[in-house]
Amino acid sequence: MREKLKRICSVIELYLSDIFGRIRVYREENNFLIPWGFTVINISVFEEGDDVILDINSPVALNVKPSKDLMKFLLSENANLKSSAFFTEFEKGFMDIILGIKVRYRDISKEFLKFLVLNIGNLANEYGKEIIAVFGGLSFKEFLEREKANLPFYGEKLFYEKLEVNGHKLLLEVFTDGESYTFICREEGKSEPIIKSKKGNKEPYDMLKLLENVKEILKKGQFNKLRTLFTPFEVDFFKLYKIFIKASEDRKLKELEQEINRLPEMLINGKITYEEYKKRIQRIEREIGLT
């Protein structure tokens, strides 16, 4: 069954890359993540009895104060939704609202998966704006920015490496507070990180191995390999690209970055068609060498 699950995940990765563009799809073993507007689309693939299941979901609003009116709203909307449903997770007096669906792999085609992921991602963005405006809470994007701001360089520095690329001196550092590790990649003399990642449930050897892996990846300019080690929110790929490109290309790179971030919101808001989205994503991938 393990080999079957591996093959299925490879098929799902191909489907998602075709739907969203390779530049937007991140994979960690049997889990896929696609940044989408103010939220993110998560797809987990797992075994359940004799079936393989896809759990597709998107955070709608996080850290929301529960109320009777909010619960009535969610129950009412669930009655109208046909291809997904709201569910909630509670922690410390607040709740997270998530929109999702579980579906068997044997019922999936590329077109059906496209319908599900785009529908859930777009609805999560739309409902998120409405719920946050009326009931409070944070979008996934806002929550993530706060979390990143609360992830400082602190504790004991365990490992430290220097790397020079095109005249830029990069520092690779691993810190620990005794319970978790923080991996940092930044330019020497600058505090703003290019990579900033918190790793729990790891051993010192794991972090040393991660540092060495990243060092080799950066030396060879194999950026796509970073996508298997970190989430898209932990790596500022465009800061990284700037280190490896000519100064004359910097303006073009900024334009591509803005376009990549803008395209999902334009599609969500109906300003462009899916065909236009796909065409522009493919052009961007060609320009930065992904295809």
JOMONOR-V965148 format. One record per pair of residues at least 24 apart in sequence whose ideal C-beta (glycine too) atoms are under 7 Angstrom apart, sorted by the first residue. I is the first residue (numbers start at 1). J is the second residue. Records with the same first field share a line. If there is no record, write none. Layout:
# JOMONOR-V965148
I: J, J
This chain:
# JOMONOR-V965148
1: 47
5: 30, 45, 47, 52
8: 45, 52, 105
9: 45
12: 43, 45
15: 110, 113
18: 110
19: 114, 117
21: 281, 282, 285
22: 285, 290
23: 260, 281, 284, 285, 290
26: 227, 231, 232
27: 228
28: 228
33: 231, 232
35: 232
36: 121, 264
37: 125, 264, 265, 268
38: 125, 128, 139, 140, 141
39: 121, 124, 125, 128, 139, 140
40: 140
41: 117, 120, 121
51: 104
52: 105
53: 102, 104
54: 102, 103, 105, 108
55: 100, 102
56: 100, 101, 116, 117, 120
57: 98, 99, 100, 120
58: 98, 99, 100, 120, 121, 124
59: 96, 98, 124, 140
60: 97, 98, 99, 124, 127, 128, 131
61: 97, 128, 131, 132, 137, 138, 139
62: 96, 137, 138, 140, 143
63: 94, 137, 138, 143
64: 94, 95, 97, 131, 135, 136, 137
65: 94, 136
66: 95
67: 135
70: 135
83: 116, 119
84: 119, 120, 123
97: 131
99: 123, 124, 127
122: 268
125: 268
144: 233
148: 196
151: 182, 196, 198
153: 182, 184
158: 204, 207
159: 207, 208, 211
161: 211, 215
163: 215, 218, 219
165: 218, 243, 244
166: 243, 244
168: 243
170: 218
172: 211, 214, 215
174: 207, 211
181: 207
183: 207, 210
185: 214
194: 236, 239, 240
195: 230, 234, 235
196: 234
197: 230, 234
256: 284, 287, 288
259: 284
260: 284
